[in-house]
């Protein structure tokens, strides 16, 4: 008698990786979306073509996370908002740290444009979508690329707290 070993089934969504500003950005693929098609859309977006990704569903999350992600999607391309603004738009004024955690858990960076959210005083904060320690560089590059595409001045940046 032989036993068959089966790979465990996982509910983790497929992921695609795209290169941005010398770093890799990992994006979860929503159910019903072709990974190749999403990768192509992300590549076009990174080349400056406008795409709001509004046709893609929000990822699963808590009601507050989804409210934050929905509010984040409403930030116009080339502009930035603070975590405090995001918390207020999600219905919990004063919950800026919780809004930051919602952005940290965003499995679909660029699609839910968490790079458009900064700390108080325009302080850059961690960008969860980037790999290889390229967090600040990727976040700054995505903001700058959007500002150029929208013909807006680049948002000011302050270094993150140590």
C-alpha positions, 0 to 999 in steps of 0.5 A: 500500500502506498500513500499519496502526498498531496500538496496542501490546498491554500486560499492564498490568491495568485500573485504577480510581480512587477519591477518599479524603480529598481524594486519588485512590487508584489500584487495579489490577483483578484479572483476571476482576473487573469494574472497575465492580464493584470501584469500587462495592465500594471506594466502599462500603468508603470509606463504612464498610462492611466488606469484606475483599476476600478473594475477590479474588486477590493481584496478581502479584509475587515470592514475597516480595512476595506473602507480604508482601501476604498478611500485610498482608491478615491485619491486622485492620481499624482496626489497624496493624502495622510493616514489621518485623512484616510482614517476620517474617510473610512469613518474612524477619525483619530485612527490614523495608526489603524489606517496605516496598518490597513495600508500595510496589509493591502495585498494589491498595491498600485491597484489600491494605491497605498503609495499615495498615503503619507504620514503627517507632515508628508513623511514617507512611511513604509511601502508594503508592496515593495520587496528587497528593502526598496520600500522608500525608493519605490514609494517615492518613485511611484509618487513622482511618476504619477505626478509627472504623468498628471503634470503636477509638482512632485509631492514633498517628502520627509524622511521616515522616523528612525 
